Amino acid sequence: MNEIQEEILNPKVDKTPRKKKEKPESDKSPNAWEYETAVIYVGPTIPKLARYTTFRAGFPRQIQKLMGQIPELKDLFVPVPEFPKLRLQTETVGTPLHAAYQAVLFAQTQKGSV
């Protein structure tokens, strides 16, 4: 048997334990990402933000600026796994999501364009 056949029949296996990749520490600054999972926006489409936009790694500055202008906007970002059951709450009168949705609509009509 030659070397190639020997290696095929008896492969050399590296059995040293592998190091796990370290997760980067999250940013704890005031504008840091607050969610452990991706979130989806369930509010109305407004300039610079479309309905059902998904965010995974924080919010861009323009969205953070919008959140400063319309505080209720922040309530309309829901975790993606909970999206199916929370989506309808934007249309159900009396729910916090409906109130936030209406507040964003009102703010948009008052300012013309946010």
Summary of the structure (lengths in Angstrom):
residues: 114
radius of gyration: 24.1
end to end distance: 77.4
largest distance: 85.0
contacts: 239
relative contact order: 0.15
helix: 43%
strand: 9%
